[in-house]
Amino acid sequence: MMVSLWLLLGAGVLLASLSFVGERMFLGLPVLKSPKTPLLRMCEFLLAYALFLSFGRVFEASLSQVSEQGWAFYAVTALLFVVAAAPAFIWRYLWKK
């Protein structure tokens, strides 16, 4: 159980950072020909969050019965996902080059 929890947390940090790492990468894959727009970065971030939630549901289903979640669960996980993306955001936009 602890291994799957650490894998889920590691995947969350990785997925949260992916939208800010590469200029021509989408979810870590080099598929874009032009640099990302802010709208594309936001869509990539939301897609990464959806992938993170689906990974969590798969891990929960493999360990026990899947529980129903309310709005508070999704609000907290979304804010934690934003916090996990903060180092990549700072590196991308605020770090002096």
ChimeraX attribute file (.defattr): number of C-alpha atoms within 10 A of each C-alpha:
attribute: neighborCount
match mode: 1-to-1
recipient: residues
	/A:1	9
	/A:2	7
	/A:3	8
	/A:4	14
	/A:5	13
	/A:6	11
	/A:7	13
	/A:8	17
	/A:9	16
	/A:10	13
	/A:11	17
	/A:12	23
	/A:13	20
	/A:14	18
	/A:15	23
	/A:16	29
	/A:17	23
	/A:18	21
	/A:19	27
	/A:20	24
	/A:21	16
	/A:22	16
	/A:23	16
	/A:24	16
	/A:25	19
	/A:26	20
	/A:27	21
	/A:28	14
	/A:29	10
	/A:30	11
	/A:31	10
	/A:32	11
	/A:33	9
	/A:34	9
	/A:35	11
	/A:36	18
	/A:37	10
	/A:38	9
	/A:39	9
	/A:40	13
	/A:41	17
	/A:42	14
	/A:43	14
	/A:44	21
	/A:45	23
	/A:46	16
	/A:47	16
	/A:48	22
	/A:49	19
	/A:50	14
	/A:51	15
	/A:52	23
	/A:53	17
	/A:54	12
	/A:55	16
	/A:56	19
	/A:57	15
	/A:58	12
	/A:59	17
	/A:60	16
	/A:61	12
	/A:62	12
	/A:63	11
	/A:64	8
	/A:65	9
	/A:66	12
	/A:67	9
	/A:68	6
	/A:69	8
	/A:70	8
	/A:71	7
	/A:72	9
	/A:73	10
	/A:74	12
	/A:75	11
	/A:76	11
	/A:77	15
	/A:78	17
	/A:79	11
	/A:80	15
	/A:81	22
	/A:82	17
	/A:83	14
	/A:84	19
	/A:85	21
	/A:86	16
	/A:87	15
	/A:88	20
	/A:89	19
	/A:90	12
	/A:91	13
	/A:92	15
	/A:93	10
	/A:94	10
	/A:95	9
	/A:96	7
	/A:97	6
